Amino acid sequence: MPKPLIGLTTYLADAQWGEWELPAALLPAAYVSCLQAAGGRAVLLPPDAPEAAPDVVARLDAIVLTSGEDVDPASYGARPHPCTGPPARERDRWERAVLAEALARDLPVLGVCRGMQLMNVHAGGTLIQHLPERVGHHGHNLHGGHFSPHAVTTVPGTRIGALLPGTRQVATHHHQAVESLGAGLIVAARTADGTVEAIESTRHRFAVGVQWHPEMAFDSAVVHALVAAARSTSAPAPTPVGEREVRVRPIPPEVPRTNPGS
């Protein structure tokens, strides 16, 4: 059986390699490595015109919305906080179009850090723009440019709770977080200070967001679950819907419950 094809969204940023310094579509290699190790094929999805999303998503078996810049506060009706970074509006528009198309097709989706926040905003939720002001400490982002471990406790009865039961250490680096939940989403993990660390959709077969970074190998169970869900995505002959076609996707069997530890 061919390995599932999984799209990963990317940054658009100035980058330097060798003697070159140019604008680049880039992504930390850990994302690709962890998907490959879990049995998937990685495809990078740099920002594009939102209207290209149906054509792109139709070729894929799952989507990963990756980490990166702060989501534009205007997208959830807020004014920018002084600590909120410059908006990446082109990326926001593209990723929301990709997410909307994936959800419409019931394609498996994993949101990581910014990706989880984008999922919440897309569903009508809001964000805490500077978490230290809310929780009174910097434990979610101890050192700029470095991941730090902290403990999260998952919620029994959720998909994340089944994959990672109890309390465990995860790799974290964020200064924003979910405030009000979007429609159709539930909390699947929190930290001791109450910060939402995972969400999942009640309306889709696999639409999960984690505030931490599973690509850093703290919990490969989340990535393996995404690949398993993508593998169960079949692609029979297209069925017309309106003026365009979508692939009919059956409900997959339950993802095996694993607990690889930290």
Secondary structure, 3 states (H helix, E strand, C coil): CCCCEEEEECEEEEEEECCEEEEEEECCHHHHHHHHHCCCEEEEECCCCHHHHHHHHCCCCEEEECCCCCCCHHHHCCCCCCCCCCCCHHHHHHHHHHHHHHHHCCCCEEEECHHHHHHHHHCCCCEECCHHHHHCCCCCCCCCCCCEEEEEEECCCCHHHHHCCCEEEEEECCCCEECCCCCCEEEEEECCCCCEEEEEECCCCCEEEECCCHHHCCCHHHHHHHHHHHHCCCCCCCEEECCEEECCCCCCCCCCCCCCCC
